């Protein structure tokens, strides 16, 4: 998805993992995804630069759909859709 | 044999030989366990010789194995970055996936631990080396730390 499309997305759940280092955001995402229903969208906020590579790899492996990410003021917003 | 079925699929298995009992390597092990937990892997950790000391009740671990001259720098960074303790990483991984921690019986004895009561709650059982070898043989990922 483009950044514009991502900005217009309404996430069903926002997981704020800002301030934690790897593996914090990944574990936060793992915990968060369990609380969603199939097809719902999760947004992960992270200040850890590794998240941008970590989350898509993990999401795809688990069969979820990685939607994209963009940088906000000093952190990243990462989006995925639960399978 | 801890391979559970999840959604009819066999979960991948990680076997870790945890030989080191120093804060740096225990922290690395904890981070790796977190990754395995995110991936829903089945994990068996076999705590060997020097590793066992860290799992004995009442013993505090302060050594670091690598770059000992930079211990203060390392420990300060862990604190500044708000990194969980290695015990917290292990505990969290156990909450998220099937992680079993076994102390090698010889290793336990070396540091004064012979019964389950001597070890911290993270420990699931005391075992022999044969079980480690079998576990490693079956594992998809095998690590020695």
Backbone of each chain as ProteinMPNN parsed JSONL, in Angstrom:
{"seq_chain_A": "XXXXXXXXXXXXXXXXXXXXXXXXXXXXXXXXXXXXXXXXXXXXXXXXXXXXXXXXXXXXXXXXXXXXXXXXXXXXXXXXXXX", "coords_chain_A": {"N_chain_A": [[0.845, -1.198, 0.0], [0.377, 2.311, -0.566], [1.902, 5.135, 1.124], [-0.006, 7.109, 1.482], [-2.379, 5.644, 1.322], [-2.029, 4.016, 3.524], [-2.134, 5.91, 5.535], [-4.778, 6.521, 5.539], [-5.951, 4.329, 6.55], [-7.98, 2.592, 8.907], [-7.032, 1.299, 11.771], [-7.862, -1.687, 13.522], [-6.716, -2.345, 15.831], [-4.225, -0.828, 17.778], [-0.893, -1.224, 18.498], [1.316, -0.131, 20.758], [4.606, -0.051, 20.782], [6.641, 1.615, 21.248], [9.794, 2.801, 22.367], [10.696, 0.38, 23.259], [13.216, -2.101, 22.613], [14.369, -4.352, 20.037], [13.722, -7.663, 21.042], [11.224, -6.471, 21.559], [9.068, -5.027, 20.043], [8.294, -7.039, 18.22], [7.377, -9.079, 19.875], [5.297, -7.709, 21.064], [3.648, -7.4, 18.867], [3.08, -10.042, 18.312], [1.624, -10.729, 20.613], [-0.482, -8.969, 20.321], [-1.787, -9.708, 17.934], [-3.212, -11.933, 18.541], [-5.49, -10.987, 19.667], [-7.102, -10.124, 17.72], [-9.637, -10.463, 15.133], [-10.024, -12.501, 12.215], [-9.028, -10.862, 9.244], [-8.986, -8.356, 10.334], [-7.242, -5.271, 11.049], [-4.01, -4.496, 12.211], [-1.987, -2.071, 13.765], [1.317, -1.261, 14.341], [3.332, 0.556, 16.486], [6.601, 1.68, 16.518], [9.884, 2.394, 17.725], [12.113, 1.13, 17.105], [14.441, 0.381, 14.716], [14.793, -2.05, 13.482], [12.334, -3.237, 13.358], [10.988, -2.7, 10.972], [11.902, -4.567, 9.16], [11.636, -6.904, 10.496], [8.914, -7.365, 11.247], [7.424, -7.612, 8.721], [8.59, -9.996, 7.684], [7.959, -11.857, 9.652], [5.15, -11.647, 9.667], [4.422, -12.468, 7.067], [5.376, -15.076, 7.1], [3.7, -16.211, 8.941], [1.398, -16.141, 7.581], [-0.168, -13.885, 7.57], [-1.2, -10.679, 6.225], [1.092, -8.367, 5.158], [0.956, -4.923, 5.178], [2.383, -2.588, 4.897], [4.592, 0.216, 5.747], [5.308, 3.371, 7.337], [7.25, 6.305, 8.12], [6.794, 8.217, 10.986], [6.769, 10.99, 13.258], [9.695, 10.504, 14.361], [9.257, 7.812, 14.801], [8.108, 4.561, 13.656], [5.266, 3.509, 11.764], [3.657, 0.562, 11.382], [1.86, -1.704, 9.419], [-0.463, -4.422, 9.359], [-2.547, -7.161, 8.224], [-4.677, -9.466, 9.728], [-4.717, -12.975, 9.086]], "CA_chain_A": [[0.0, 0.0, 0.0], [1.152, 3.552, -0.538], [1.845, 5.832, 2.413], [-1.307, 7.797, 1.55], [-3.396, 4.627, 1.639], [-1.809, 3.592, 4.915], [-2.573, 6.993, 6.421], [-6.239, 6.527, 5.585], [-6.428, 3.069, 7.138], [-8.419, 2.613, 10.295], [-6.604, 0.05, 12.392], [-8.749, -2.222, 14.558], [-5.943, -2.378, 17.073], [-2.913, -0.182, 17.709], [0.037, -1.74, 19.502], [2.369, 0.872, 20.935], [5.828, -0.674, 21.311], [7.691, 2.639, 21.205], [10.659, 2.803, 23.542], [11.283, -0.944, 23.474], [14.158, -2.533, 21.579], [14.198, -5.715, 19.562], [12.544, -8.153, 20.332], [9.991, -5.928, 22.142], [7.965, -4.799, 19.104], [7.848, -8.311, 17.637], [6.584, -9.765, 20.894], [4.066, -6.938, 21.222], [2.826, -7.741, 17.709], [2.654, -11.436, 18.509], [0.558, -10.722, 21.623], [-1.614, -8.193, 19.803], [-2.492, -10.365, 16.827], [-4.116, -12.912, 19.143], [-6.719, -10.323, 20.106], [-7.835, -9.676, 16.532], [-10.334, -11.459, 14.32], [-9.528, -12.622, 10.844], [-9.34, -9.741, 8.36], [-8.81, -7.074, 11.028], [-5.939, -4.631, 10.806], [-3.234, -4.09, 13.385], [-0.952, -1.065, 13.519], [2.345, -1.351, 15.372], [4.185, 1.744, 16.571], [7.902, 1.244, 17.012], [11.042, 3.269, 17.542], [13.25, 0.247, 16.812], [14.537, 0.37, 13.25], [14.723, -3.443, 13.025], [10.926, -3.634, 13.215], [10.554, -2.579, 9.576], [12.236, -5.806, 8.457], [11.231, -8.035, 11.323], [7.458, -7.595, 11.218], [6.951, -8.215, 7.463], [9.064, -11.385, 7.585], [7.165, -12.664, 10.578], [3.749, -11.637, 9.222], [4.281, -13.318, 5.875], [5.597, -16.465, 7.49], [2.514, -16.66, 9.681], [0.247, -16.124, 6.683], [-0.889, -12.618, 7.631], [-0.837, -9.815, 5.096], [1.824, -7.16, 5.53], [0.387, -3.869, 4.344], [3.375, -1.538, 4.645], [4.966, 1.032, 6.894], [5.862, 4.692, 7.038], [7.878, 6.952, 9.264], [6.103, 9.388, 11.548], [7.726, 11.849, 13.961], [10.639, 9.775, 15.198], [8.926, 6.395, 14.972], [7.524, 3.913, 12.479], [3.937, 2.899, 11.843], [3.717, -0.666, 10.592], [0.481, -2.203, 9.303], [-0.669, -5.785, 8.86], [-3.915, -7.666, 8.305], [-4.67, -10.843, 10.234], [-5.249, -13.955, 8.12]], "C_chain_A": [[0.883, 1.251, 0.0], [1.008, 4.209, 0.846], [0.498, 6.527, 2.577], [-2.409, 6.834, 1.945], [-3.272, 4.176, 3.099], [-2.337, 4.646, 5.893], [-4.091, 7.027, 6.56], [-6.824, 5.259, 6.2], [-6.914, 3.295, 8.561], [-8.064, 1.285, 10.944], [-7.613, -0.379, 13.454], [-8.033, -2.275, 15.901], [-4.606, -1.682, 16.844], [-2.058, -0.705, 18.858], [1.191, -0.749, 19.612], [3.589, 0.244, 21.595], [6.975, 0.331, 21.315], [8.498, 2.613, 22.499], [11.249, 1.436, 23.855], [12.235, -1.258, 22.322], [13.808, -3.943, 21.149], [14.533, -6.674, 20.712], [11.217, -7.597, 20.835], [8.838, -5.75, 21.154], [7.41, -6.095, 18.487], [6.958, -9.066, 18.627], [5.258, -9.046, 21.131], [3.103, -7.264, 20.077], [2.25, -9.145, 17.86], [1.504, -11.511, 19.523], [-0.7, -10.065, 21.056], [-2.443, -8.959, 18.785], [-3.498, -11.388, 17.361], [-5.456, -12.302, 19.53], [-7.564, -9.836, 18.93], [-8.591, -10.821, 15.888], [-9.732, -11.44, 12.921], [-9.961, -11.413, 10.003], [-9.169, -8.379, 9.007], [-7.377, -6.565, 10.878], [-5.279, -4.203, 12.11], [-2.155, -3.1, 12.949], [0.041, -1.149, 14.675], [3.185, -0.081, 15.333], [5.519, 1.322, 17.183], [8.974, 2.291, 16.769], [12.281, 2.44, 17.191], [13.323, 0.009, 15.301], [14.449, -1.057, 12.68], [13.304, -3.914, 12.742], [10.474, -3.653, 11.755], [10.868, -3.822, 8.755], [11.662, -7.02, 9.176], [9.749, -8.374, 11.155], [6.993, -8.175, 9.871], [7.381, -9.669, 7.295], [8.191, -12.301, 8.43], [5.723, -12.778, 10.088], [3.55, -12.579, 8.038], [4.437, -14.786, 6.221], [4.372, -17.05, 8.18], [1.256, -16.608, 8.82], [-0.601, -14.858, 6.774], [-0.456, -11.757, 6.448], [-0.137, -8.567, 5.616], [1.392, -6.04, 4.605], [1.372, -2.744, 4.034], [3.696, -0.753, 5.904], [5.345, 2.427, 6.428], [6.387, 5.325, 8.318], [7.062, 8.164, 9.687], [7.166, 10.214, 12.276], [8.615, 11.029, 14.894], [10.27, 8.332, 15.489], [8.29, 5.84, 13.695], [6.114, 3.423, 12.782], [3.922, 1.738, 10.869], [2.33, -1.318, 10.597], [0.429, -3.637, 8.784], [-2.12, -6.214, 9.06], [-3.871, -9.12, 8.726], [-5.311, -11.8, 9.234], [-6.569, -14.535, 8.609]], "O_chain_A": [[2.003, 1.232, 0.511], [0.112, 3.876, 1.621], [-0.074, 6.539, 3.667], [-3.259, 7.144, 2.78], [-4.266, 3.984, 3.8], [-2.908, 4.32, 6.934], [-4.624, 7.5, 7.564], [-8.039, 5.133, 6.35], [-6.34, 4.08, 9.316], [-8.714, 0.269, 10.697], [-8.15, 0.45, 14.188], [-8.659, -2.253, 16.961], [-3.938, -1.919, 15.838], [-2.443, -0.638, 20.025], [1.949, -0.558, 18.661], [3.611, 0.031, 22.807], [8.143, -0.054, 21.377], [7.949, 2.427, 23.584], [12.199, 1.336, 24.631], [12.081, -0.751, 21.211], [13.044, -4.639, 21.817], [15.586, -6.497, 21.325], [10.172, -8.19, 20.566], [7.744, -6.262, 21.389], [6.206, -6.221, 18.265], [5.922, -9.618, 18.256], [4.229, -9.679, 21.366], [1.896, -7.388, 20.287], [1.079, -9.389, 17.568], [0.539, -12.249, 19.328], [-1.819, -10.528, 21.275], [-3.67, -8.862, 18.781], [-4.508, -11.673, 16.716], [-6.443, -13.018, 19.702], [-8.609, -9.214, 19.12], [-8.247, -11.991, 16.063], [-9.041, -10.505, 12.517], [-11.119, -10.998, 10.05], [-9.202, -7.357, 8.322], [-6.444, -7.325, 10.618], [-5.916, -3.625, 12.991], [-1.507, -3.268, 11.916], [-0.347, -1.112, 15.843], [3.688, 0.309, 14.279], [5.557, 0.686, 18.236], [8.975, 2.981, 15.749], [13.367, 2.988, 17.004], [12.381, -0.5, 14.694], [14.07, -1.24, 11.523], [13.091, -4.864, 11.989], [9.683, -4.506, 11.349], [10.188, -4.106, 7.769], [11.263, -8.01, 8.562], [9.386, -9.532, 10.945], [6.233, -9.144, 9.868], [6.602, -10.489, 6.808], [7.75, -13.363, 7.989], [5.142, -13.863, 10.092], [2.62, -13.385, 8.02], [3.718, -15.637, 5.699], [4.052, -18.228, 8.021], [0.174, -16.984, 9.272], [-1.642, -14.766, 6.124], [0.52, -12.062, 5.761], [-0.696, -7.808, 6.408], [1.453, -6.182, 3.384], [1.222, -2.034, 3.04], [3.153, -1.013, 6.978], [5.664, 2.634, 5.258], [6.025, 4.94, 9.43], [6.693, 9.012, 8.874], [8.346, 10.136, 11.933], [8.313, 10.882, 16.078], [10.897, 7.691, 16.333], [7.98, 6.59, 12.77], [5.809, 2.986, 13.891], [4.148, 1.915, 9.672], [1.708, -1.463, 11.649], [1.182, -4.013, 7.885], [-2.823, -5.708, 9.935], [-3.125, -9.918, 8.158], [-6.322, -11.475, 8.612], [-7.165, -15.372, 7.932]]}, "seq_chain_B": "XXXXXXXXXXXXXXXXXXXXXXXXXXXXXXXXXXXXXXXXXXXXXXXXXXXXXXXXXXXXXXXXXXXXXXXXXXXXXXXXXXXXXXXXXXXXXXXXXXXXXXXXXXXXXXXXXXXXXXXXXXXXXXXXXXXXXXXXXXXXXXXXX", "coords_chain_B": {"N_chain_B": [[9.628, -35.2, 23.656], [7.882, -32.886, 22.436], [6.419, -31.893, 20.423], [3.736, -30.2, 19.448], [0.495, -30.125, 17.913], [-0.601, -27.569, 15.907], [-3.27, -26.095, 14.581], [-3.334, -28.335, 13.002], [-0.857, -28.451, 11.998], [2.53, -29.379, 12.293], [4.582, -27.98, 14.744], [7.539, -26.044, 14.341], [10.714, -26.964, 15.646], [13.019, -25.901, 18.142], [16.149, -26.533, 19.526], [18.174, -25.762, 22.222], [21.41, -25.628, 23.457], [22.464, -24.498, 26.39], [25.212, -23.433, 27.521], [26.547, -21.379, 28.672], [26.716, -19.238, 31.525], [26.669, -16.53, 31.81], [25.798, -13.029, 31.978], [25.692, -11.656, 29.497], [25.49, -13.672, 27.5], [23.286, -15.088, 28.411], [21.367, -13.153, 28.084], [21.391, -12.901, 25.306], [20.457, -15.464, 24.691], [17.912, -15.215, 25.729], [16.797, -13.282, 24.03], [16.807, -14.682, 21.632], [15.078, -16.77, 22.293], [12.771, -15.278, 22.492], [12.317, -14.598, 19.827], [11.833, -17.151, 18.817], [9.544, -17.674, 20.196], [7.763, -15.813, 19.13], [7.439, -16.975, 16.743], [6.028, -19.206, 17.321], [7.402, -21.56, 17.918], [8.306, -24.823, 19.155], [10.307, -25.199, 21.941], [13.226, -26.507, 23.389], [15.374, -26.112, 26.025], [18.526, -26.941, 27.041], [20.366, -26.887, 29.844], [23.669, -26.628, 30.377], [26.831, -27.389, 31.971], [28.353, -24.545, 32.826], [26.191, -22.949, 32.58], [24.235, -23.677, 34.404], [24.532, -22.486, 36.894], [23.262, -20.009, 36.906], [20.638, -20.651, 37.228], [20.164, -21.471, 39.73], [18.544, -21.094, 42.794], [18.871, -18.054, 44.564], [21.455, -17.435, 43.756], [23.306, -14.896, 42.322], [23.851, -13.654, 39.072], [26.594, -12.165, 37.631], [28.731, -12.039, 35.924], [30.214, -11.329, 32.689], [30.753, -12.895, 29.55], [31.909, -12.198, 27.132], [34.016, -9.562, 25.942], [34.975, -8.635, 28.566], [36.246, -6.41, 29.639], [34.576, -4.38, 29.085], [32.352, -4.469, 30.591], [30.893, -2.705, 32.321], [29.999, -0.76, 30.568], [28.381, -2.267, 28.895], [26.398, -3.29, 30.69], [25.284, -0.923, 31.566], [24.191, 0.048, 29.23], [22.214, -1.861, 28.717], [20.49, -1.225, 30.756], [19.897, 1.498, 30.259], [18.619, 1.268, 27.816], [16.406, 0.048, 28.562], [16.141, -2.73, 28.545], [14.695, -5.87, 29.042], [15.397, -8.11, 31.82], [17.407, -11.136, 31.598], [15.987, -13.2, 32.763], [13.378, -12.256, 32.61], [12.995, -12.261, 29.824], [13.099, -15.025, 29.335], [10.908, -15.874, 30.846], [8.789, -14.564, 29.602], [8.904, -15.714, 27.057], [8.189, -18.291, 27.718], [5.573, -17.88, 28.39], [4.442, -17.371, 25.957], [4.956, -19.399, 24.122], [5.674, -22.941, 23.736], [8.046, -23.578, 25.81], [10.557, -25.438, 27.218], [12.659, -25.892, 29.975], [15.496, -27.524, 30.827], [17.683, -28.754, 33.262], [20.871, -30.022, 33.108], [21.81, -32.849, 34.905], [24.362, -33.237, 36.03], [25.489, -30.698, 35.724], [23.86, -29.189, 37.413], [24.527, -30.298, 39.893], [27.185, -29.519, 40.169], [26.979, -26.854, 40.878], [25.635, -26.998, 43.204], [22.952, -27.784, 43.049], [20.569, -30.178, 43.314], [17.958, -31.033, 43.505], [14.641, -30.259, 42.313], [13.679, -28.177, 43.871], [15.899, -26.66, 44.388], [16.237, -25.01, 42.27], [15.353, -22.086, 40.282], [12.014, -20.938, 39.39], [11.725, -21.052, 36.621], [12.718, -23.396, 35.668], [11.974, -26.565, 34.291], [12.582, -29.264, 34.564], [15.009, -31.771, 35.616], [17.589, -33.248, 33.791], [19.236, -35.823, 31.763], [22.152, -36.138, 29.633], [21.613, -37.626, 27.402], [19.029, -37.103, 26.619], [19.228, -34.538, 25.669], [20.805, -34.937, 23.378], [19.085, -36.507, 21.807], [17.009, -34.687, 21.468], [18.285, -32.643, 20.056], [18.796, -33.994, 17.728], [16.308, -34.219, 16.585], [15.591, -31.646, 16.107], [14.665, -28.642, 14.271], [16.084, -26.353, 14.365], [19.171, -25.867, 15.849], [21.04, -24.784, 18.536], [24.042, -23.726, 20.143], [24.98, -22.162, 22.993]], "CA_chain_B": [[8.67, -35.171, 22.536], [6.924, -31.83, 22.792], [5.857, -31.31, 19.212], [2.285, -30.121, 19.461], [-0.112, -29.8, 16.634], [-1.347, -26.311, 15.959], [-3.974, -26.018, 13.308], [-3.015, -29.532, 12.221], [0.517, -28.368, 11.484], [3.56, -29.626, 13.288], [5.34, -26.757, 14.997], [8.984, -26.2, 14.193], [11.334, -27.171, 16.953], [14.36, -25.387, 18.403], [16.85, -27.078, 20.691], [19.284, -24.886, 22.58], [22.318, -26.022, 24.52], [22.871, -23.262, 27.058], [26.407, -23.765, 28.293], [27.05, -20.175, 29.33], [25.933, -18.697, 32.63], [27.009, -15.117, 31.965], [24.671, -12.144, 31.662], [25.608, -11.319, 28.066], [24.995, -14.801, 26.705], [21.922, -15.393, 28.855], [20.5, -12.155, 27.445], [21.276, -13.312, 23.904], [19.574, -16.631, 24.663], [16.558, -14.718, 25.969], [16.317, -12.612, 22.808], [16.535, -15.744, 20.651], [13.845, -17.446, 22.736], [11.655, -14.391, 22.144], [12.072, -14.785, 18.395], [11.227, -18.473, 18.655], [8.183, -17.577, 20.735], [6.951, -15.092, 18.14], [7.25, -17.921, 15.642], [5.301, -20.369, 17.856], [8.205, -22.786, 17.883], [8.52, -25.617, 20.358], [11.709, -24.991, 22.297], [13.793, -27.198, 24.535], [16.667, -25.55, 26.417], [19.286, -27.833, 27.919], [21.345, -26.047, 30.537], [24.868, -27.439, 30.611], [27.829, -26.94, 32.959], [28.453, -23.202, 33.4], [24.866, -22.321, 32.514], [23.331, -24.068, 35.494], [24.665, -21.612, 38.063], [22.303, -18.907, 36.819], [19.285, -21.139, 37.489], [20.079, -21.895, 41.125], [17.922, -20.079, 43.661], [19.719, -17.288, 45.473], [22.757, -17.073, 43.194], [23.176, -13.781, 41.393], [24.781, -13.741, 37.958], [27.124, -10.841, 37.303], [29.825, -12.103, 34.945], [29.926, -11.378, 31.256], [31.736, -13.779, 28.927], [32.588, -11.51, 26.025], [34.447, -8.185, 26.221], [34.852, -8.374, 30.01], [36.732, -5.058, 29.967], [33.515, -3.41, 28.788], [31.174, -4.916, 31.328], [30.083, -1.59, 32.822], [29.368, -0.128, 29.403], [27.327, -3.176, 28.446], [25.311, -3.353, 31.665], [24.622, 0.378, 31.589], [23.384, 0.142, 28.005], [21.009, -2.679, 28.919], [19.592, -0.484, 31.629], [19.445, 2.711, 29.566], [17.714, 0.902, 26.726], [15.223, -0.564, 29.147], [16.084, -4.118, 28.09], [14.293, -6.769, 30.125], [16.434, -9.02, 32.309], [17.337, -12.413, 30.878], [14.906, -13.998, 33.358], [12.105, -11.772, 32.048], [12.9, -12.791, 28.453], [12.778, -16.457, 29.418], [9.551, -16.022, 31.368], [7.877, -14.11, 28.563], [8.896, -16.729, 25.998], [7.431, -19.438, 28.228], [4.146, -17.538, 28.349], [3.965, -17.254, 24.577], [5.058, -20.651, 23.356], [6.041, -24.092, 24.545], [9.486, -23.581, 26.107], [10.907, -26.272, 28.373], [14.041, -25.671, 30.403], [15.995, -28.682, 31.545], [19.034, -28.627, 33.798], [21.664, -31.245, 33.067], [21.957, -33.218, 36.321], [25.75, -32.997, 36.448], [25.673, -29.247, 35.821], [23.184, -28.77, 38.631], [25.305, -30.74, 41.068], [28.404, -28.716, 40.271], [26.678, -25.579, 41.534], [24.881, -27.231, 44.444], [21.523, -28.024, 42.81], [20.294, -31.595, 43.039], [16.53, -31.284, 43.401], [13.909, -29.179, 41.654], [13.556, -27.086, 44.832], [17.12, -25.846, 44.394], [16.271, -24.178, 41.062], [14.314, -21.056, 40.128], [10.766, -21.471, 38.823], [11.785, -21.219, 35.166], [13.2, -24.742, 35.339], [10.909, -27.559, 34.186], [13.005, -30.576, 35.066], [16.435, -32.082, 35.576], [17.655, -34.327, 32.799], [20.554, -36.337, 31.405], [22.657, -35.641, 28.346], [21.011, -38.402, 26.312], [17.808, -36.435, 26.161], [19.669, -33.397, 24.853], [21.253, -35.418, 22.066], [17.885, -36.89, 21.039], [16.276, -33.474, 21.132], [19.03, -31.952, 18.994], [18.651, -34.789, 16.512], [14.968, -33.998, 16.011], [15.275, -30.218, 16.003], [14.845, -27.909, 13.015], [17.137, -25.37, 14.651], [19.936, -26.315, 17.011], [22.002, -23.741, 18.9], [24.897, -23.905, 21.322], [25.308, -20.802, 23.456]], "C_chain_B": [[7.621, -34.094, 22.806], [6.315, -31.199, 21.547], [4.339, -31.35, 19.219], [1.775, -29.866, 18.059], [-0.854, -28.487, 16.798], [-1.98, -26.115, 14.59], [-3.592, -27.179, 12.404], [-1.591, -29.528, 11.702], [1.516, -28.617, 12.597], [4.372, -28.348, 13.477], [6.833, -27.032, 14.847], [9.616, -26.267, 15.58], [12.738, -26.577, 17.025], [14.927, -26.08, 19.643], [18.049, -26.186, 20.969], [20.103, -25.539, 23.689], [22.824, -24.727, 25.14], [24.009, -23.597, 28.023], [26.863, -22.583, 29.136], [26.126, -19.699, 30.45], [26.23, -17.231, 32.852], [25.879, -14.236, 31.431], [24.556, -11.869, 30.159], [25.015, -12.471, 27.251], [23.594, -15.232, 27.132], [20.937, -14.414, 28.215], [20.3, -12.505, 25.976], [20.323, -14.504, 23.782], [18.122, -16.186, 24.832], [15.972, -14.04, 24.74], [15.963, -13.662, 21.746], [15.256, -16.504, 21.021], [12.624, -16.6, 22.39], [11.297, -14.537, 20.673], [11.386, -16.114, 18.134], [9.779, -18.443, 19.136], [7.26, -16.865, 19.752], [6.591, -16.02, 16.995], [6.503, -19.181, 16.077], [6.105, -21.659, 17.8], [8.089, -23.534, 19.206], [9.991, -25.504, 20.699], [12.091, -25.864, 23.487], [15.178, -26.609, 24.791], [17.326, -26.529, 27.377], [20.423, -27.044, 28.53], [22.519, -26.927, 30.947], [25.84, -26.701, 31.537], [27.731, -25.509, 33.506], [27.094, -22.496, 33.43], [24.041, -22.543, 33.768], [23.382, -23.117, 36.686], [23.579, -20.526, 38.089], [20.888, -19.341, 37.217], [19.118, -21.659, 38.917], [19.497, -20.756, 41.955], [18.979, -19.364, 44.501], [21.095, -16.939, 44.94], [22.552, -15.959, 42.171], [24.252, -13.881, 40.318], [25.288, -12.358, 37.608], [28.213, -10.862, 36.242], [29.32, -11.843, 33.541], [31.078, -12.122, 30.583], [32.569, -13.057, 27.871], [32.911, -10.069, 26.428], [34.351, -7.831, 27.712], [35.333, -6.988, 30.418], [35.621, -4.009, 29.794], [32.215, -3.757, 29.487], [30.275, -3.752, 31.761], [29.308, -0.929, 31.692], [28.164, -0.956, 28.939], [26.132, -3.147, 29.4], [24.537, -2.032, 31.726], [23.701, 0.528, 30.371], [22.097, -0.671, 28.145], [19.98, -1.909, 29.735], [19.013, 0.743, 30.915], [18.42, 2.395, 28.484], [16.476, 0.176, 27.241], [15.036, -2.016, 28.681], [15.665, -5.005, 29.265], [15.468, -7.635, 30.584], [16.331, -10.338, 31.543], [16.225, -13.29, 31.432], [13.55, -13.575, 32.786], [11.908, -12.262, 30.616], [12.473, -14.261, 28.475], [11.313, -16.655, 29.831], [8.525, -15.661, 30.3], [7.769, -15.142, 27.442], [8.075, -17.937, 26.446], [5.931, -19.16, 28.214], [3.595, -17.626, 26.943], [4.055, -18.538, 23.771], [5.526, -21.751, 24.3], [7.565, -24.146, 24.721], [9.719, -24.438, 27.345], [12.375, -26.04, 28.705], [14.479, -26.829, 31.287], [17.428, -28.431, 32.008], [19.711, -29.986, 33.69], [22.028, -31.599, 34.516], [23.366, -32.955, 36.839], [25.986, -31.5, 36.674], [25.048, -28.716, 37.103], [24.029, -29.07, 39.853], [26.555, -29.889, 41.269], [28.16, -27.434, 41.06], [25.777, -25.754, 42.752], [23.389, -27.429, 44.257], [21.266, -29.472, 42.439], [18.813, -31.893, 42.898], [15.858, -30.058, 42.792], [13.796, -27.945, 42.562], [14.763, -26.153, 44.839], [17.132, -24.827, 43.256], [15.137, -23.156, 41.032], [13.141, -21.632, 39.324], [10.794, -21.698, 37.315], [12.089, -22.659, 34.767], [12.056, -25.753, 35.351], [11.324, -28.92, 34.734], [14.527, -30.691, 35.021], [16.576, -33.27, 34.631], [19.093, -34.794, 32.583], [20.916, -35.923, 29.995], [22.047, -36.4, 27.159], [19.798, -37.717, 25.733], [18.155, -35.227, 25.298], [20.05, -33.849, 23.45], [20.049, -35.812, 21.206], [17.128, -35.658, 20.586], [16.947, -32.745, 19.972], [18.862, -32.663, 17.655], [17.328, -34.504, 15.793], [14.72, -32.542, 15.636], [15.45, -29.661, 14.594], [15.965, -26.889, 13.157], [17.853, -25.818, 15.912], [21.029, -25.297, 17.318], [22.802, -24.145, 20.128], [25.356, -22.526, 21.769], [26.154, -20.865, 24.716]], "O_chain_B": [[6.565, -34.396, 23.362], [5.761, -30.102, 21.608], [3.733, -32.403, 19.021], [2.509, -29.456, 17.159], [-1.646, -28.323, 17.727], [-1.29, -25.988, 13.579], [-3.532, -27.029, 11.183], [-1.158, -30.476, 11.047], [1.357, -28.119, 13.711], [4.795, -27.716, 12.51], [7.32, -28.111, 15.183], [9.108, -25.698, 16.546], [13.54, -26.725, 16.102], [14.258, -26.193, 20.67], [18.84, -25.889, 20.073], [19.568, -25.949, 24.719], [23.527, -23.952, 24.492], [23.79, -23.987, 29.17], [27.487, -22.759, 30.183], [24.903, -19.756, 30.325], [26.064, -16.728, 33.964], [25.113, -14.64, 30.556], [23.453, -11.85, 29.611], [24.14, -12.258, 26.412], [22.806, -15.689, 26.304], [19.823, -14.788, 27.85], [19.187, -12.421, 25.456], [19.486, -14.547, 22.88], [17.22, -16.704, 24.174], [14.789, -14.203, 24.441], [14.952, -13.544, 21.054], [14.452, -16.836, 20.15], [11.57, -17.132, 22.039], [10.121, -14.592, 20.314], [10.463, -16.193, 17.324], [8.905, -19.096, 18.565], [6.112, -17.268, 19.566], [5.55, -15.858, 16.357], [6.36, -20.12, 15.293], [5.533, -22.738, 17.65], [7.808, -22.939, 20.246], [10.841, -25.695, 19.83], [11.356, -25.943, 24.472], [16.039, -26.602, 23.912], [16.749, -26.898, 28.399], [21.328, -26.588, 27.832], [22.379, -27.845, 31.755], [25.658, -25.519, 31.831], [27.094, -25.286, 34.536], [26.882, -21.566, 34.207], [23.239, -21.69, 34.15], [22.395, -22.959, 37.404], [23.052, -20.177, 39.145], [20.039, -18.5, 37.51], [18.077, -22.212, 39.272], [19.911, -19.604, 41.828], [19.866, -19.997, 45.073], [21.84, -16.216, 45.601], [21.724, -16.075, 41.268], [25.415, -14.157, 40.612], [24.493, -11.464, 37.317], [28.58, -9.813, 35.713], [28.157, -12.096, 33.229], [32.232, -11.996, 30.991], [33.772, -13.283, 27.743], [32.156, -9.441, 27.171], [33.718, -6.84, 28.075], [34.882, -6.447, 31.427], [35.728, -2.892, 30.299], [31.128, -3.392, 29.04], [29.057, -3.801, 31.592], [28.134, -0.586, 31.831], [27.094, -0.427, 28.638], [24.99, -2.996, 28.966], [23.32, -2.012, 31.909], [22.594, 1.058, 30.468], [21.024, -0.223, 27.741], [18.782, -1.932, 29.453], [17.809, 0.993, 30.957], [17.476, 3.153, 28.265], [15.618, -0.251, 26.469], [13.912, -2.465, 28.454], [16.223, -4.897, 30.357], [16.413, -7.864, 29.829], [15.31, -10.627, 30.919], [15.587, -14.036, 30.689], [12.689, -14.411, 32.514], [10.8, -12.634, 30.229], [11.592, -14.675, 27.721], [10.587, -17.471, 29.262], [7.526, -16.357, 30.117], [6.678, -15.411, 26.939], [7.352, -18.534, 25.649], [5.12, -20.071, 28.05], [2.415, -17.921, 26.751], [3.29, -18.73, 22.826], [5.742, -21.527, 25.491], [8.277, -24.695, 23.879], [9.139, -24.183, 28.401], [13.225, -25.999, 27.815], [13.908, -27.076, 32.349], [18.27, -27.96, 31.244], [19.162, -30.991, 34.142], [22.5, -30.743, 35.264], [23.538, -32.5, 37.97], [26.591, -31.09, 37.665], [25.642, -27.888, 37.794], [24.223, -28.223, 40.725], [26.932, -29.579, 42.399], [29.022, -26.984, 41.815], [25.222, -24.784, 43.269], [22.626, -27.262, 45.208], [21.691, -29.939, 41.382], [18.432, -32.874, 42.26], [16.429, -28.968, 42.76], [13.815, -26.811, 42.083], [14.659, -24.996, 45.246], [17.934, -23.893, 43.263], [14.1, -23.337, 41.671], [13.264, -22.668, 38.671], [9.977, -22.453, 36.787], [11.758, -23.089, 33.662], [11.267, -25.798, 36.295], [10.504, -29.642, 35.301], [15.225, -29.839, 34.472], [15.766, -34.196, 34.672], [20.036, -34.236, 33.145], [20.077, -35.415, 29.252], [21.976, -35.873, 26.049], [19.562, -37.74, 24.525], [17.466, -34.929, 24.322], [19.667, -33.226, 22.459], [19.998, -35.49, 20.019], [16.659, -35.592, 19.449], [16.288, -32.292, 19.036], [18.795, -32.034, 16.599], [17.246, -34.545, 14.566], [13.759, -32.233, 14.932], [16.277, -30.146, 13.822], [16.693, -26.599, 12.207], [17.218, -26.115, 16.924], [21.85, -24.985, 16.456], [22.299, -24.817, 21.028], [26.031, -21.811, 21.029], [26.532, -19.826, 25.258]]}, "name": "protein", "num_of_chains": 2, "seq": "XXXXXXXXXXXXXXXXXXXXXXXXXXXXXXXXXXXXXXXXXXXXXXXXXXXXXXXXXXXXXXXXXXXXXXXXXXXXXXXXXXXXXXXXXXXXXXXXXXXXXXXXXXXXXXXXXXXXXXXXXXXXXXXXXXXXXXXXXXXXXXXXXXXXXXXXXXXXXXXXXXXXXXXXXXXXXXXXXXXXXXXXXXXXXXXXXXXXXXXXXXXXXXXXXXXXXXXXXXXXXXXXXXXX"}
